[in-house]
Amino acid sequence: MNSQFAYFTNIYPNYAASLFAANAAARSFLADGAFLFTRPLFKSLDVNGGVSLSAGVMCVCSVHLFGLYRYSPVLRAKSRFVGLMTH
């Protein structure tokens, strides 16, 4: 998460505060809503299945992060919000 924060401030310097606020709100909403789905998840799939499903979701998210890393120059070139960078 810390590397993402540094990335956001370098790429979107004019919108860094809004990005941090949106990130904090999204994490808070997920944490707040997690109690609604964790109990039914572990009751229906048991502990092994629930943890395996959670690990699978995290692996998919990791693959998406590598995709963002790979295609970030293309995405930044298309964005009108990206600040000027020296590198």
N, C-alpha and C positions, 0 to 999 in steps of 0.2 A: 504494500500500500504506500509506503514512503516513496518508493521510486515513481509511482504514478503521480503523487503529489508534486514531486520535483519536475516531472515531465509536463504536467499541466501548467505549472507556472512558467516554464520556459516556452511552451508552444502558444499558450493563450494568456499572455500577461495582462491584458485588459479585462479578462473575465475570470481571473483566478479566484477571487472571493466568491463569485457566484458558483463556480465549479466546486469549491470546498463546501459551500452550504448545501448544494444539491447532493454531493456525496455523503455528507453527514446525515441529511434527511433520508436518503435512500437506505443507508445502513441502519438508521434508527427504525424506519418502518419495517424493514426485514426482521430486525431483532424483536420488535414489538409483535409482529405477526407470527413469529416462529412458534410460539407456544400453541397457536391454533392448529398447526399441521404436524408438529413433532410427536405429540402423544398418539394421534391416530396412525401415524406412519409406523411408529415402533410397535404399536399394538397389532397392526395388521401384518407387518413384515417381520416382526421379532427384531431383536437387537442386531443380529448378524445381517439380515436383509436391509434394515434401515441404515446401518453404517455403510454397507456396500453401495446402496443407492446414493448416499451422500458422497461417498468417495468417487463414484462414477460421475456425478454432477460436477465435482471439483476438477476431475480430469478433463471433462469437456470444456469447462471454463478456462483451464490452463491452455488447451489447444487454441481456443479463441484468442487468448492473450498473445500467443506466438504468431497467430495470423495478423493481429493488429500490429505487432512489431514488424512483421515482414512487409505489410502493405501500408505502413504509416506514411512513407513519402508520397505515395499516390493519393492517400486520403488528405494529407496536409496540402498538397498542390491544388486539390479541388475546393478546399475550404476558404471562404472569404473572411473568416475570423482569426486565422493564424497570424500571429505577430511576426515581424521580421526577425530572422535568425541569422547569426553569423556563421554557422556551420551546417 
